[in-house]
Amino acid sequence: MKSLKSMKKPVIITAVSALAISGALFSQSTYAAQATKPISAVFNNIKIIYNGTEVPSDAKTEPFLLDGVTYIPLKLAGTALDKKVQWDGTNKRVVIADNGVPIDQSTVTALNNQITTLTQELNTAKAANTTKDATIAQLQKDNQALKDEASKNSSDSLKDLQKQLNKDYSDTYNTNSDITLDGNKSDITVTIEMTKSRWEDLSSSRQKSYLEDIVDDILKEYKDADVEGTVKNSSNRDKLATFTTNSKGDVTIKKIASSLDTSTIQRNLSDRYGSYAGINLDFTVRGDSSEATVDVYVTSDDWNKLSSTQRTSLTDGVIYHLKERESVDRVVGYVRNKGNSSQIITF
């Protein structure tokens, strides 16, 4: 038996005969002017299966065999394929169409009108968006212009304040300093340049007072500003210290660790303490300005000859020399045996 797909052409070609046999669409008068011939159709309870489902048929639409070819009434094929099959008697033709709900012209017109309206609204929205973008761009440009003007005014004002600070503090505290201000009214950076010796000649309390006086004058002009700064060596621009402030103008100083001239320090200690209370001492120094380690070498016998007061005076003197003369923040000291470098005490 041939498949439904392979029978498309035979069904279309012989559809009229098949429908004539079934008697579904034609009346007897239809054949008055047509040639007829007898046929011998075999009905053998043929089933049509479409996508695994049997297509129901009755006596008028049952498939049959004719000369070894399986014929299916077009109406049955239309049912299986979900098509509408109609006989156009006037024009003698079979009309096949998809099943579906027809759309009348008024609905099509209404939909087209809606599409036109939506298109117009979209174009209007695009135009409005273009105008909005142009407005935003102009506002951004105006805002930047205002920022530039404010920055210029702030910069000019900072320059005026900078001149006044240099006038007031260049020679104050015997610093011979040069002060530079950068930033804006809410964030100001101070750079102070002076020689290392002049900075270190100031005690810790005078360094703090010097910086706080400068910061107080800045906050008088810019009361809400965050002020921070750096003290630099005017000879090589190395940092000597950094400082930050709080809202009250209190200054916190952070010293920058710098290398030590250890050979000079060792020589100075030897000159001062090399022959101490009748005994001989040797010194080594290592570290930097944030922390230095001092080793004092002496024989055990000589160390034991010193009184506790002499020992304390020696170690305190070494610590004072490094902290006050060399600006070392922290000193770690060891007294060691000259013979084997074993530790006698720490200080």
Disulfide bonds with the S-S distance in Angstrom:
none
